């Protein structure tokens, strides 16, 4: 489970930026949180709003970048611990609107939990070469962290858990040491961390190809779960099959006493999107994975989007701590009946063209009071009160109220 993600000098983000999945001390929706005794509760869902060009997608790409950087070398050599589901590798690109940043490395830092341990992974990259890298671990209830390894350019130090003469500390400067260890050695702590990275699911529905990458299994229990979920959303599909001759997915429906078949290509845009995204969502919930989706709301009816969100917030369904991070423009879900204040994030550019993010919980008004949980989030957002102004008033000539 992701606890916190920080990065700097990546695309439109110049300064250090932190996305926090640790729950704030808020009264609303406490029963939806991912809980563990004696440690901070975690959020099952986070959503990012903001205008086009504000940095929403770049925020998700920063997280996708570090994940794909670590997993790609392992995946290419077929050394995966489990199936890795992602759309494309995201390259490291520094902030380019000043000469200094373009010459500096890009940095990423992640805190995540695996069972009773919390890990901190850090990597710094410049011109595709690893400048610095480290992995630390501590018990989730502990205070002291133990080094697994540290790397500064070509110098690598090993912690006591993996410090063996047989482990090579000479590695290609473009290869993350975490990936190198995962490829070449069977080390329990490295396998545990790599499995977590591989479990993260990355999708971008800004890319039309994503709607044609469908993960439908043939086993009966999975089909029942998938079809039940579709039916819950008023899509009356009763079965599906893959036609080997036409290479098409065929969806089945019963109307009266007759069964009808319709190819996936002939379904509506919204139904195709849902059939593409739902298997990914169900997989994450079954296995406790993290899902990162850009433009989840595109072509989805707002009620269907709310249903997807509700799956992660239902602890009877989300039994293993699955998490969902997505971007959205949909005002229908920007409600106090859908999200906690710390689950709503905004991305916007400042006057220096640097993207910044902040949660709704962090915003304070002129009276220094926080936004109340009873506020009309969608209305206040459209009025520009949250800073990440969707510029509706400017589009209408500046006089819109």
C-alpha positions as a Python dict, from the first residue, in 0.01 Angstrom:
ca = {
    (1, 'X'): (0, 0, 0),
    (2, 'X'): (133, 342, -93),
    (3, 'X'): (179, 575, 203),
    (4, 'X'): (344, 874, 40),
    (5, 'X'): (507, 972, -289),
    (6, 'X'): (743, 1268, -334),
    (7, 'X'): (932, 1388, -639),
    (8, 'X'): (1094, 1696, -788),
    (9, 'X'): (1220, 1825, -1122),
    (10, 'X'): (988, 1618, -1338),
    (11, 'X'): (813, 1769, -1641),
    (12, 'X'): (596, 2060, -1519),
    (13, 'X'): (695, 2006, -1154),
    (14, 'X'): (1007, 2192, -1044),
    (15, 'X'): (1006, 2193, -662),
    (16, 'X'): (949, 1903, -427),
    (17, 'X'): (593, 1774, -457),
    (18, 'X'): (424, 1529, -221),
    (19, 'X'): (113, 1317, -271),
    (20, 'X'): (6, 1175, 65),
    (21, 'X'): (-212, 865, 108),
    (22, 'X'): (-194, 889, 488),
    (23, 'X'): (-535, 985, 621),
    (24, 'X'): (-576, 1314, 805),
    (25, 'X'): (-766, 1334, 1134),
    (26, 'X'): (-1105, 1395, 974),
    (27, 'X'): (-1445, 1273, 1096),
    (28, 'X'): (-1597, 1181, 759),
    (29, 'X'): (-1596, 829, 613),
    (30, 'X'): (-1369, 678, 878),
    (31, 'X'): (-1511, 334, 806),
    (32, 'X'): (-1370, 343, 450),
    (33, 'X'): (-1004, 381, 553),
    (34, 'X'): (-736, 112, 528),
    (35, 'X'): (-652, 50, 893),
    (36, 'X'): (-378, -123, 1088),
    (37, 'X'): (-322, -116, 1464),
    (38, 'X'): (-87, 153, 1597),
    (39, 'X'): (-7, 310, 1258),
    (40, 'X'): (-157, 584, 1045),
    (41, 'X'): (-469, 496, 846),
    (42, 'X'): (-433, 502, 468),
    (43, 'X'): (-670, 630, 201),
    (44, 'X'): (-821, 380, -44),
    (45, 'X'): (-885, 649, -308),
    (46, 'X'): (-735, 978, -424),
    (47, 'X'): (-857, 1192, -712),
    (48, 'X'): (-681, 1482, -885),
    (49, 'X'): (-877, 1772, -1035),
    (50, 'X'): (-752, 2079, -1217),
    (51, 'X'): (-753, 2263, -1551),
    (52, 'X'): (-603, 2125, -1869),
    (53, 'X'): (-229, 2185, -1859),
    (54, 'X'): (-229, 2216, -1481),
    (55, 'X'): (-22, 1903, -1417),
    (56, 'X'): (-277, 1630, -1338),
    (57, 'X'): (-141, 1382, -1590),
    (58, 'X'): (221, 1473, -1513),
    (59, 'X'): (160, 1388, -1146),
    (60, 'X'): (44, 1038, -1240),
    (61, 'X'): (325, 1010, -1495),
    (62, 'X'): (581, 1084, -1222),
    (63, 'X'): (454, 785, -1024),
    (64, 'X'): (432, 575, -1339),
    (65, 'X'): (786, 680, -1433),
    (66, 'X'): (952, 546, -1119),
    (67, 'X'): (748, 224, -1131),
    (68, 'X'): (825, 152, -1497),
    (69, 'X'): (1193, 246, -1447),
    (70, 'X'): (1224, -21, -1178),
    (71, 'X'): (1014, -294, -1335),
    (72, 'X'): (1098, -262, -1706),
    (73, 'X'): (1446, -422, -1689),
    (74, 'X'): (1302, -713, -1488),
    (75, 'X'): (1005, -750, -1721),
    (76, 'X'): (1219, -746, -2037),
    (77, 'X'): (1423, -1038, -1906),
    (78, 'X'): (1107, -1221, -1794),
    (79, 'X'): (1219, -1225, -1432),
    (80, 'X'): (883, -1102, -1301),
    (81, 'X'): (747, -1231, -973),
    (82, 'X'): (395, -1170, -1108),
    (83, 'X'): (221, -1018, -1410),
    (84, 'X'): (306, -652, -1463),
    (85, 'X'): (23, -448, -1613),
    (86, 'X'): (116, -112, -1759),
    (87, 'X'): (58, 80, -2078),
    (88, 'X'): (392, 232, -2169),
    (89, 'X'): (725, 335, -2018),
    (90, 'X'): (740, 696, -1901),
    (91, 'X'): (1077, 863, -1960),
    (92, 'X'): (1249, 1089, -1709),
    (93, 'X'): (1212, 1449, -1830),
    (94, 'X'): (1326, 1736, -1604),
    (95, 'X'): (1157, 2074, -1563),
    (96, 'X'): (1265, 2265, -1874),
    (97, 'X'): (1152, 2621, -1807),
    (98, 'X'): (1481, 2725, -1650),
    (99, 'X'): (1842, 2644, -1738),
    (100, 'X'): (1938, 2522, -1390),
    (101, 'X'): (1664, 2260, -1348),
    (102, 'X'): (1727, 2111, -1690),
    (103, 'X'): (2081, 2024, -1575),
    (104, 'X'): (1975, 1876, -1241),
    (105, 'X'): (1866, 1518, -1167),
    (106, 'X'): (1504, 1414, -1122),
    (107, 'X'): (1431, 1266, -780),
    (108, 'X'): (1164, 1023, -660),
    (109, 'X'): (1092, 896, -308),
    (110, 'X'): (825, 642, -211),
    (111, 'X'): (702, 512, 124),
    (112, 'X'): (493, 195, 102),
    (113, 'X'): (376, -88, 327),
    (114, 'X'): (400, -459, 270),
    (115, 'X'): (237, -657, 549),
    (116, 'X'): (422, -562, 872),
    (117, 'X'): (701, -360, 707),
    (118, 'X'): (727, -7, 571),
    (119, 'X'): (981, 64, 297),
    (120, 'X'): (1138, 385, 173),
    (121, 'X'): (1277, 373, -180),
    (122, 'X'): (1465, 668, -329),
    (123, 'X'): (1614, 715, -675),
    (124, 'X'): (1775, 1012, -849),
    (125, 'X'): (1819, 1005, -1229),
    (126, 'X'): (1992, 1235, -1479),
    (127, 'X'): (2034, 1167, -1850),
    (128, 'X'): (1907, 810, -1793),
    (129, 'X'): (2186, 737, -1544),
    (130, 'X'): (2132, 661, -1176),
    (131, 'X'): (2291, 934, -962),
    (132, 'X'): (2172, 804, -626),
    (133, 'X'): (1952, 520, -500),
    (134, 'X'): (1859, 367, -166),
    (135, 'X'): (1620, 123, -1),
    (136, 'X'): (1535, 126, 371),
    (137, 'X'): (1297, -87, 577),
    (138, 'X'): (1139, -66, 921),
    (139, 'X'): (861, -241, 1108),
    (140, 'X'): (539, -46, 1061),
    (141, 'X'): (518, 5, 1437),
    (142, 'X'): (892, 73, 1472),
    (143, 'X'): (1088, 397, 1465),
    (144, 'X'): (1432, 293, 1341),
    (145, 'X'): (1494, 212, 975),
    (146, 'X'): (1751, -36, 852),
    (147, 'X'): (1944, 15, 530),
    (148, 'X'): (1900, -252, 265),
    (149, 'X'): (2136, -77, 24),
    (150, 'X'): (2266, 268, -68),
    (151, 'X'): (2414, 384, -395),
    (152, 'X'): (2599, 702, -486),
    (153, 'X'): (2692, 688, -854),
    (154, 'X'): (2924, 381, -872),
    (155, 'X'): (2966, 328, -497),
    (156, 'X'): (2720, 78, -347),
    (157, 'X'): (2688, -13, 21),
    (158, 'X'): (2490, -316, 140),
    (159, 'X'): (2293, -346, 463),
    (160, 'X'): (2329, -645, 693),
    (161, 'X'): (2026, -827, 547),
    (162, 'X'): (2189, -869, 203),
    (163, 'X'): (2558, -812, 277),
    (164, 'X'): (2718, -1120, 121),
    (165, 'X'): (3040, -1159, -74),
    (166, 'X'): (2853, -1326, -358),
    (167, 'X'): (2645, -1013, -432),
    (168, 'X'): (2790, -798, -709),
    (169, 'X'): (2809, -425, -640),
    (170, 'X'): (2923, -335, -993),
    (171, 'X'): (2627, -239, -1208),
    (172, 'X'): (2552, -54, -1531),
    (173, 'X'): (2499, 317, -1446),
    (174, 'X'): (2164, 309, -1627),
    (175, 'X'): (2034, 9, -1433),
    (176, 'X'): (1856, 62, -1098),
    (177, 'X'): (2032, -151, -837),
    (178, 'X'): (1695, -273, -711),
    (179, 'X'): (1623, -411, -1059),
    (180, 'X'): (1972, -560, -1083),
    (181, 'X'): (1929, -748, -755),
    (182, 'X'): (1583, -871, -856),
    (183, 'X'): (1715, -1006, -1186),
    (184, 'X'): (2026, -1178, -1054),
    (185, 'X'): (1950, -1296, -701),
    (186, 'X'): (1677, -1462, -499),
    (187, 'X'): (1675, -1233, -194),
    (188, 'X'): (1348, -1235, 9),
    (189, 'X'): (1346, -863, 93),
    (190, 'X'): (1421, -767, -270),
    (191, 'X'): (1158, -1008, -402),
    (192, 'X'): (901, -858, -165),
    (193, 'X'): (973, -504, -281),
    (194, 'X'): (986, -594, -649),
    (195, 'X'): (656, -781, -624),
    (196, 'X'): (498, -465, -483),
    (197, 'X'): (626, -256, -775),
    (198, 'X'): (506, -518, -1022),
    (199, 'X'): (162, -520, -860),
    (200, 'X'): (98, -154, -946),
    (201, 'X'): (-137, -117, -1243),
    (202, 'X'): (-87, 180, -1475),
    (203, 'X'): (-349, 283, -1732),
    (204, 'X'): (-412, 599, -1933),
    (205, 'X'): (-749, 638, -2098),
    (206, 'X'): (-621, 953, -2265),
    (207, 'X'): (-472, 690, -2500),
    (208, 'X'): (-752, 533, -2710),
    (209, 'X'): (-554, 208, -2737),
    (210, 'X'): (-621, 142, -2368),
    (211, 'X'): (-985, 69, -2443),
    (212, 'X'): (-882, -219, -2667),
    (213, 'X'): (-653, -384, -2410),
    (214, 'X'): (-906, -606, -2235),
    (215, 'X'): (-817, -858, -1964),
    (216, 'X'): (-1102, -1105, -1948),
    (217, 'X'): (-1042, -1447, -1794),
    (218, 'X'): (-1222, -1768, -1888),
    (219, 'X'): (-1255, -1919, -1539),
    (220, 'X'): (-1610, -1938, -1405),
    (221, 'X'): (-1570, -1753, -1072),
    (222, 'X'): (-1408, -1456, -1246),
    (223, 'X'): (-1676, -1444, -1516),
    (224, 'X'): (-1951, -1448, -1252),
    (225, 'X'): (-1789, -1161, -1062),
    (226, 'X'): (-1732, -955, -1378),
    (227, 'X'): (-2083, -1004, -1514),
    (228, 'X'): (-2239, -932, -1173),
    (229, 'X'): (-2049, -603, -1156),
    (230, 'X'): (-2168, -506, -1504),
    (231, 'X'): (-2525, -594, -1409),
    (232, 'X'): (-2495, -382, -1094),
    (233, 'X'): (-2428, -92, -1329),
    (234, 'X'): (-2736, -171, -1541),
    (235, 'X'): (-2539, -324, -1828),
    (236, 'X'): (-2736, -640, -1896),
    (237, 'X'): (-2464, -866, -2037),
    (238, 'X'): (-2518, -1232, -1946),
    (239, 'X'): (-2197, -1385, -2085),
    (240, 'X'): (-1904, -1327, -2318),
    (241, 'X'): (-1679, -1528, -2548),
    (242, 'X'): (-1381, -1469, -2774),
    (243, 'X'): (-1442, -1557, -3139),
    (244, 'X'): (-1124, -1711, -3281),
    (245, 'X'): (-1232, -1665, -3644),
    (246, 'X'): (-1307, -1294, -3631),
    (247, 'X'): (-1065, -1223, -3342),
    (248, 'X'): (-1339, -1031, -3165),
    (249, 'X'): (-1481, -1027, -2816),
    (250, 'X'): (-1851, -1112, -2828),
    (251, 'X'): (-2092, -997, -2557),
    (252, 'X'): (-2415, -1191, -2496),
    (253, 'X'): (-2755, -1062, -2381),
    (254, 'X'): (-3093, -1224, -2320),
    (255, 'X'): (-3400, -1040, -2441),
    (256, 'X'): (-3713, -1231, -2358),
    (257, 'X'): (-3651, -1594, -2456),
    (258, 'X'): (-3382, -1510, -2712),
    (259, 'X'): (-3005, -1473, -2672),
    (260, 'X'): (-2836, -1206, -2881),
    (261, 'X'): (-2468, -1146, -2948),
    (262, 'X'): (-2296, -814, -3012),
    (263, 'X'): (-1929, -762, -3088),
    (264, 'X'): (-1727, -546, -2851),
    (265, 'X'): (-1662, -298, -3136),
    (266, 'X'): (-2037, -240, -3171),
    (267, 'X'): (-2094, -158, -2804),
    (268, 'X'): (-2134, 205, -2696),
    (269, 'X'): (-1825, 410, -2606),
    (270, 'X'): (-1918, 401, -2238),
    (271, 'X'): (-1976, 26, -2233),
    (272, 'X'): (-1646, -41, -2414),
    (273, 'X'): (-1462, 178, -2165),
    (274, 'X'): (-1624, -1, -1872),
    (275, 'X'): (-1551, -347, -2011),
    (276, 'X'): (-1188, -241, -2054),
    (277, 'X'): (-1140, -87, -1710),
    (278, 'X'): (-1352, -315, -1490),
    (279, 'X'): (-1128, -625, -1512),
    (280, 'X'): (-834, -413, -1396),
    (281, 'X'): (-1038, -280, -1103),
    (282, 'X'): (-1156, -628, -1000),
    (283, 'X'): (-800, -767, -1021),
    (284, 'X'): (-674, -488, -795),
    (285, 'X'): (-948, -553, -540),
    (286, 'X'): (-885, -929, -540),
    (287, 'X'): (-510, -894, -488),
    (288, 'X'): (-476, -564, -299),
    (289, 'X'): (-301, -381, -583),
    (290, 'X'): (-265, -10, -654),
    (291, 'X'): (-431, 125, -970),
    (292, 'X'): (-314, 447, -1135),
    (293, 'X'): (-555, 567, -1406),
    (294, 'X'): (-540, 889, -1607),
    (295, 'X'): (-882, 1015, -1719),
    (296, 'X'): (-1083, 739, -1555),
    (297, 'X'): (-1398, 947, -1604),
    (298, 'X'): (-1361, 978, -1984),
    (299, 'X'): (-1670, 825, -2150),
    (300, 'X'): (-1798, 686, -1820),
    (301, 'X'): (-2139, 792, -1696),
    (302, 'X'): (-2092, 972, -1359),
    (303, 'X'): (-2300, 706, -1182),
    (304, 'X'): (-2065, 436, -1310),
    (305, 'X'): (-1764, 634, -1190),
    (306, 'X'): (-1921, 662, -845),
    (307, 'X'): (-1979, 287, -847),
    (308, 'X'): (-1611, 219, -924),
    (309, 'X'): (-1505, 454, -642),
    (310, 'X'): (-1745, 283, -403),
    (311, 'X'): (-1580, -56, -465),
    (312, 'X'): (-1251, 70, -316),
    (313, 'X'): (-1429, 236, -24),
    (314, 'X'): (-1626, -77, 71),
    (315, 'X'): (-1410, -274, 318),
    (316, 'X'): (-1613, -590, 262),
    (317, 'X'): (-1513, -578, -106),
    (318, 'X'): (-1171, -416, -67),
    (319, 'X'): (-1036, -665, 187),
    (320, 'X'): (-667, -642, 98),
    (321, 'X'): (-596, -269, 88),
    (322, 'X'): (-629, -194, -286),
    (323, 'X'): (-586, 173, -373),
    (324, 'X'): (-707, 387, -662),
    (325, 'X'): (-543, 708, -786),
    (326, 'X'): (-703, 882, -1083),
    (327, 'X'): (-752, 1215, -1257),
    (328, 'X'): (-1095, 1356, -1332),
    (329, 'X'): (-1290, 1653, -1468),
    (330, 'X'): (-1623, 1514, -1350),
    (331, 'X'): (-1811, 1754, -1120),
    (332, 'X'): (-2080, 1499, -1037),
    (333, 'X'): (-1836, 1310, -815),
    (334, 'X'): (-1676, 1620, -658),
    (335, 'X'): (-1914, 1589, -362),
    (336, 'X'): (-1893, 1557, 13),
    (337, 'X'): (-2107, 1244, -22),
    (338, 'X'): (-1837, 1075, -233),
    (339, 'X'): (-1497, 1184, -100),
    (340, 'X'): (-1320, 1281, 218),
    (341, 'X'): (-1149, 1619, 200),
    (342, 'X'): (-802, 1461, 210),
    (343, 'X'): (-890, 1236, -88),
    (344, 'X'): (-943, 1535, -319),
    (345, 'X'): (-632, 1692, -475),
    (346, 'X'): (-590, 1983, -712),
    (347, 'X'): (-313, 2042, -966),
    (348, 'X'): (-245, 2385, -1114),
    (349, 'X'): (37, 2589, -1263),
    (350, 'X'): (165, 2904, -1092),
    (351, 'X'): (286, 3218, -1272),
    (352, 'X'): (630, 3063, -1324),
    (353, 'X'): (464, 2770, -1511),
    (354, 'X'): (545, 2531, -1227),
    (355, 'X'): (279, 2276, -1136),
    (356, 'X'): (177, 2244, -774),
    (357, 'X'): (-61, 2009, -595),
    (358, 'X'): (-257, 2046, -271),
    (359, 'X'): (-545, 1865, -109),
    (360, 'X'): (-884, 2012, -30),
    (361, 'X'): (-807, 1952, 337),
    (362, 'X'): (-506, 2190, 314),
    (363, 'X'): (-704, 2485, 177),
    (364, 'X'): (-788, 2765, 416),
    (365, 'X'): (-1019, 3061, 356),
    (366, 'X'): (-967, 3428, 439),
    (367, 'X'): (-1072, 3354, 796),
    (368, 'X'): (-801, 3083, 811),
    (369, 'X'): (-1068, 2815, 853),
    (370, 'X'): (-1052, 2493, 655),
    (371, 'X'): (-1314, 2394, 399),
    (372, 'X'): (-1598, 2229, 590),
    (373, 'X'): (-1707, 1872, 516),
    (374, 'X'): (-2057, 2005, 450),
    (375, 'X'): (-1943, 2244, 176),
    (376, 'X'): (-2057, 2216, -186),
    (377, 'X'): (-1718, 2116, -325),
    (378, 'X'): (-1823, 2122, -691),
    (379, 'X'): (-1985, 2465, -668),
    (380, 'X'): (-1692, 2619, -480),
    (381, 'X'): (-1445, 2467, -724),
    (382, 'X'): (-1625, 2616, -1023),
    (383, 'X'): (-1628, 2951, -845),
    (384, 'X'): (-1248, 2935, -829),
    (385, 'X'): (-1228, 2919, -450),
    (386, 'X'): (-983, 2629, -451),
    (387, 'X'): (-714, 2793, -661),
    (388, 'X'): (-708, 2532, -939),
    (389, 'X'): (-959, 2747, -1127),
    (390, 'X'): (-1113, 2563, -1423),
    (391, 'X'): (-1125, 2907, -1589),
    (392, 'X'): (-1497, 2886, -1668),
    (393, 'X'): (-1545, 3255, -1588),
    (394, 'X'): (-1258, 3354, -1819),
    (395, 'X'): (-1404, 3147, -2103),
    (396, 'X'): (-1734, 3333, -2065),
    (397, 'X'): (-1577, 3677, -2066),
    (398, 'X'): (-1497, 3722, -1699),
    (399, 'X'): (-1845, 3829, -1593),
    (400, 'X'): (-1993, 3490, -1512),
    (401, 'X'): (-2125, 3444, -1157),
}
